[in-house]
Amino acid sequence: MDNVANGVAARTVEGVKVYGEGHLAVRALDRINVSFDTGRFTAIMGPSGSGKSTLLHCIAGLDDLTGGDAYIGDIRLGDLTEKELTLLRRKKVGFVFQSFNLIPTLSARENITLPLDIAGEDVDVEWFDTVVETMGLGDRLHHRPVELSGGQQQRVAAARALVSRPEIVFADEPSGNLDSRATDELLSFLRRAADEFGQTIVMVTHDPMAAAFADKVVFLADGICIDEMARPTSDAILDHMKSLGD
């Protein structure tokens, strides 16, 4: 990875994001400085409207900052054309969203390999098998999304995010539509992805139980990073969130 020596997978420097103009302007990010460590699982938390998803979208190159800089490795996203940004996301970034975003006419296998197929790249069979086995999807590969449970669909989405071996995976409320068992399965996989595969995971969540799977929690309020917690537990996170007023 470009910034492996520094151990930083992604970061913002004085990041600002403003929506709207004039008296209707909303400052979603307010000169935020935050970094995400290579090969670690980081959760982003904060009250509603604190800028969690905005930060994720800007640092993932899905949205532009109004001011300041966002980096993936040593690559400054603001220097890239739209085409270069698309290629960067395709090669270096994986996404898992609350909505599964699976193609209904494709099988689980075809959904998983879709990013590679679009890019015209070969599937690393050994890595594909590892991801599928880890996700417990071996007997579901020929099923279409409608034939899968919500938890299985989200695991397919997570496998799709990892199959191209991205340097960093961004997850936006990935367990928001799942029951507790499916949530535990998904987050356990993301935990394994960091521990065993060296993946960098950055996840937005409002759930202290989900955030407790992470190595570190970054707390946002009013568009800035106000605190961090290493080795979080759900109780410690809950207590901290109460102090933030959420």
Order of alpha helices (4+ residues) and beta strands (2+ residues): beta-beta-beta-alpha-beta-beta-alpha-beta-alpha-alpha-alpha-beta-alpha-beta-alpha-beta-beta-alpha
